[in-house]
Amino acid sequence: MRHLSVSILLASVFVVGCGKDDTAETAIAADADTDTDTDTDTEVDDGDADTDADSDSDTDTDTDTDTDTDTDTDTDTDTDTDTDTDTDTKPPPTNLLSNPGFEDNLEDWLVYPGDYASWALLSTGDGMYNSEDLFEAGEGVKGLKMWGVWWGGPNENSIYQEFPATEGQSFSLEGWGFVHNADPLVAAHTYGLIQIKYFDPSWNMVGNAQSTIIDASFPIDTWTWLSASGTAPAGTVVAQAVLTFFQCDGVAAECWDGVGSVYYDDVLFYEN
């Protein structure tokens, strides 16, 4: 039957005329292409190659994840622990002073100018000059109060300790200062400070280092930290740690207006 159909088709084409030969060839070529495409598609559908490629990709991904996790954890832990430990272990300076908070009154302290000095020791709970307020020490239970000698002219009132020293040694002096509202400093020429004095063998002062002064601008009713630092100059044999009150400093004429007082407590003197 197939041969008969082909013969009929060829006869029909021939009747139409020679001008249609190209169309017949195109139809025949199309039939051939159809058969070829069907065979090719059926053979390519096999999925073995794709399956093998997917398995290899999964294995590579697992390896990368393990490497990143190990690296980050080790680095962060080591850095933080070492830095904090070193900062916290710095030792405090050694205080060269004896009785630095006046808990044993003026034991181990020296006074200038001797019997004429103006000073007092107060304990927490004691009454304060010209006031109903009660004293409260900066540290411990006692503190030192100083005021002017009232000579009618410039004077320096000092409480101190002294130590052997040589050229090039560096020292620091620190401590608390206080001014009470009922006995303030008013005149610029009357003030307190802490200082380091350096002396030669003949007791000539060859240098000194001073803190910020305690004057009319100093905070009232507040213990405030003071400090001074300096290096011993040539010729030094003695260094003094000094708590000072100046009255009528630099005034040439008679002076009676150097009112006010200063409190000191918990003093620290050390070599740098």
C-alpha positions as CSV (number, residue, x, y, z in Angstrom):
1,M,0.0,0.0,0.0
2,R,2.8,2.4,0.8
3,H,4.3,2.0,-2.7
4,L,0.8,2.7,-4.2
5,S,0.4,6.0,-2.3
6,V,3.8,7.2,-3.4
7,S,3.0,6.5,-7.0
8,I,-0.3,8.3,-6.8
9,L,1.4,11.3,-5.2
10,L,4.1,11.5,-7.9
11,A,1.5,11.3,-10.6
12,S,-0.4,14.2,-9.2
13,V,2.6,16.3,-9.0
14,F,3.5,15.6,-12.6
15,V,0.0,16.6,-13.8
16,V,0.2,20.0,-12.1
17,G,3.2,20.8,-14.2
18,C,6.9,21.1,-14.3
19,G,6.8,24.5,-12.6
20,K,5.9,22.7,-9.2
21,D,9.0,20.5,-9.1
22,D,10.7,22.7,-6.4
23,T,7.8,22.4,-4.1
24,A,7.8,18.7,-4.2
25,E,11.5,18.6,-3.4
26,T,10.9,20.8,-0.4
27,A,8.2,18.5,0.9
28,I,10.4,15.5,0.5
29,A,13.2,17.3,2.4
30,A,10.9,18.2,5.2
31,D,9.9,14.6,5.6
32,A,13.6,13.6,5.9
33,D,14.2,16.4,8.5
34,T,11.3,15.2,10.6
35,D,12.7,11.7,10.9
36,T,16.2,12.9,11.8
37,D,15.0,15.3,14.6
38,T,13.0,12.6,16.3
39,D,15.9,10.2,16.6
40,T,18.3,12.8,17.9
41,D,16.0,14.1,20.7
42,T,15.4,10.6,22.0
43,E,19.1,9.9,22.4
44,V,20.1,13.3,24.1
45,D,17.5,13.0,27.0
46,D,19.8,10.7,29.0
47,G,20.5,12.4,32.4
48,D,23.7,10.6,33.5
49,A,26.1,13.5,32.7
50,D,24.1,16.1,34.6
51,T,23.8,14.0,37.8
52,D,27.6,13.6,38.1
53,A,28.3,17.3,37.8
54,D,25.9,18.2,40.6
55,S,27.6,15.8,43.1
56,D,31.0,17.4,42.5
57,S,29.6,21.0,43.3
58,D,28.1,20.0,46.6
59,T,31.4,18.6,47.9
60,D,33.3,21.8,47.2
61,T,30.8,24.0,49.1
62,D,31.2,21.9,52.4
63,T,35.0,22.4,52.3
64,D,34.8,26.2,52.1
65,T,32.4,26.5,55.1
66,D,34.7,24.6,57.5
67,T,37.8,26.7,56.8
68,D,36.1,30.1,57.4
69,T,34.7,29.1,60.8
70,D,38.0,27.9,62.3
71,T,39.9,31.1,61.3
72,D,37.5,33.7,62.8
73,T,37.1,32.0,66.2
74,D,40.8,31.7,67.0
75,T,41.7,35.3,66.1
76,D,39.0,37.1,68.2
77,T,39.6,35.2,71.5
78,D,43.4,35.7,71.7
79,T,43.4,39.4,71.0
80,D,40.8,40.5,73.6
81,T,42.2,38.4,76.5
82,D,45.8,39.7,76.2
83,T,44.9,43.4,76.0
84,D,42.7,43.6,79.1
85,T,45.1,41.6,81.3
86,D,48.1,43.9,80.7
87,T,46.2,47.2,81.4
88,D,44.8,46.1,84.8
89,T,48.1,45.0,86.4
90,K,49.9,48.4,86.6
91,P,51.1,48.8,90.2
92,P,50.3,52.0,92.2
93,P,53.2,54.4,93.2
94,T,54.9,54.0,96.5
95,N,54.0,56.9,98.9
96,L,57.2,58.2,100.6
97,L,55.2,60.1,103.3
98,S,54.6,58.9,106.8
99,N,51.1,59.6,108.2
100,P,49.9,61.1,104.9
101,G,46.3,61.5,106.1
102,F,47.0,63.0,109.6
103,E,45.4,60.1,111.4
104,D,48.3,60.3,113.9
105,N,48.0,64.1,114.2
106,L,51.2,65.9,113.0
107,E,53.5,63.0,113.7
108,D,56.4,62.8,111.1
109,W,55.5,66.3,109.8
110,L,57.6,69.5,110.3
111,V,56.2,73.0,110.8
112,Y,57.4,76.4,109.5
113,P,57.7,79.0,111.1
114,G,57.7,76.8,114.3
115,D,55.5,78.1,117.1
116,Y,54.1,81.0,115.0
117,A,52.5,78.7,112.4
118,S,48.7,78.8,112.1
119,W,47.2,75.3,111.8
120,A,44.7,72.9,113.4
121,L,43.7,69.2,113.1
122,L,40.0,68.4,112.7
123,S,38.2,65.1,113.0
124,T,35.0,64.2,111.2
125,G,32.1,65.6,113.2
126,D,34.0,68.6,114.6
127,G,32.4,72.1,114.3
128,M,33.7,74.4,111.7
129,Y,34.7,78.1,112.1
130,N,31.9,80.6,111.9
131,S,29.3,77.9,110.9
132,E,27.0,75.3,112.2
133,D,28.4,72.8,109.6
134,L,30.3,69.8,110.8
135,F,33.7,68.8,109.3
136,E,34.0,65.7,107.1
137,A,37.5,64.5,106.2
138,G,38.5,63.8,102.6
139,E,39.8,60.3,103.6
140,G,39.9,58.6,107.0
141,V,38.6,60.7,109.9
142,K,41.1,63.6,110.2
143,G,42.3,66.5,108.1
144,L,44.6,69.6,108.4
145,K,43.4,73.2,108.4
146,M,45.8,76.1,107.6
147,W,45.4,80.0,107.6
148,G,47.6,83.1,107.7
149,V,50.0,84.0,110.5
150,W,48.6,87.6,110.7
151,W,51.9,89.5,111.0
152,G,50.5,92.5,109.1
153,G,52.6,91.7,106.0
154,P,53.6,88.8,103.7
155,N,54.0,85.4,105.4
156,E,54.3,81.8,104.4
157,N,52.9,79.0,106.6
158,S,54.1,75.5,105.8
159,I,53.7,71.8,107.0
160,Y,56.2,69.5,105.3
161,Q,58.3,66.3,105.2
162,E,61.8,66.2,103.6
163,F,63.9,63.5,101.9
164,P,67.4,63.1,100.4
165,A,67.5,63.9,96.7
166,T,70.0,64.4,93.9
167,E,70.1,66.1,90.6
168,G,67.9,64.5,87.9
169,Q,65.4,62.8,90.3
170,S,61.8,63.4,89.4
171,F,59.0,63.6,92.0
172,S,55.3,64.1,92.2
173,L,53.2,65.5,95.0
174,E,49.4,65.0,95.1
175,G,46.5,65.5,97.6
176,W,43.1,66.8,98.4
177,G,42.3,70.5,99.0
178,F,39.1,72.1,100.4
179,V,37.6,75.5,101.1
180,H,34.6,76.0,103.4
181,N,31.8,78.5,102.5
182,A,32.0,80.2,105.9
183,D,35.7,81.0,105.7
184,P,36.5,81.6,102.0
185,L,39.5,83.2,100.4
186,V,38.8,86.7,99.2
187,A,42.0,88.6,98.3
188,A,44.2,87.5,95.4
189,H,47.3,87.8,97.6
190,T,46.1,85.1,100.0
191,Y,45.9,81.5,98.8
192,G,47.1,77.9,99.4
193,L,48.9,75.3,97.3
194,I,51.0,72.2,97.5
195,Q,54.6,72.3,96.3
196,I,57.9,70.4,96.0
197,K,61.0,72.4,97.1
198,Y,64.6,71.6,96.3
199,F,67.6,72.7,98.5
200,D,71.3,72.7,98.2
201,P,73.8,71.9,101.1
202,S,73.6,75.5,102.3
203,W,69.7,75.4,102.4
204,N,69.4,77.7,99.5
205,M,66.2,76.8,97.5
206,V,67.4,75.9,94.0
207,G,64.0,75.0,92.5
208,N,60.4,74.2,93.2
209,A,57.3,72.8,91.5
210,Q,53.8,74.0,92.5
211,S,50.2,72.9,92.0
212,T,47.3,75.0,90.9
213,I,46.6,77.6,93.6
214,I,43.7,77.5,96.0
215,D,42.2,81.0,95.9
216,A,38.8,82.8,95.5
217,S,38.1,80.9,92.3
218,F,38.6,77.4,93.9
219,P,35.5,75.2,94.2
220,I,33.6,75.7,97.6
221,D,32.6,72.8,99.9
222,T,34.2,70.2,97.6
223,W,37.4,68.2,98.1
224,T,39.4,68.8,95.0
225,W,42.5,66.9,93.8
226,L,45.8,68.8,93.5
227,S,49.1,67.8,91.9
228,A,52.6,69.1,91.2
229,S,55.6,67.4,89.5
230,G,59.2,68.4,89.0
231,T,62.8,67.3,88.5
232,A,65.6,68.1,91.0
233,P,68.0,70.7,89.5
234,A,71.8,70.8,89.8
235,G,73.0,71.1,93.4
236,T,70.0,69.4,95.0
237,V,70.6,67.4,98.2
238,V,67.1,67.7,99.8
239,A,63.5,67.5,98.4
240,Q,60.6,68.7,100.5
241,A,56.9,67.8,100.1
242,V,55.1,71.0,101.3
243,L,51.5,72.0,102.2
244,T,51.5,75.8,102.1
245,F,49.4,78.8,103.0
246,F,50.5,82.3,101.7
247,Q,49.0,85.4,103.3
248,C,49.4,88.9,101.7
249,D,51.9,87.5,99.2
250,G,53.8,90.3,97.3
251,V,52.1,93.1,99.3
252,A,54.6,95.9,100.1
253,A,52.4,97.9,102.5
254,E,50.8,96.7,105.7
255,C,48.3,94.0,105.1
256,W,45.4,92.8,107.3
257,D,42.8,91.6,104.8
258,G,44.3,88.1,104.1
259,V,41.2,86.3,105.4
260,G,40.2,82.7,104.7
261,S,41.6,79.2,105.3
262,V,42.4,75.9,103.4
263,Y,42.1,72.2,104.4
264,Y,44.4,69.4,103.2
265,D,44.1,65.6,103.4
266,D,45.4,62.3,102.1
267,V,48.7,63.5,100.6
268,L,50.9,61.4,98.2
269,F,54.6,62.0,97.4
270,Y,56.4,59.6,95.2
271,E,59.4,59.3,92.8
272,N,58.5,59.1,89.1
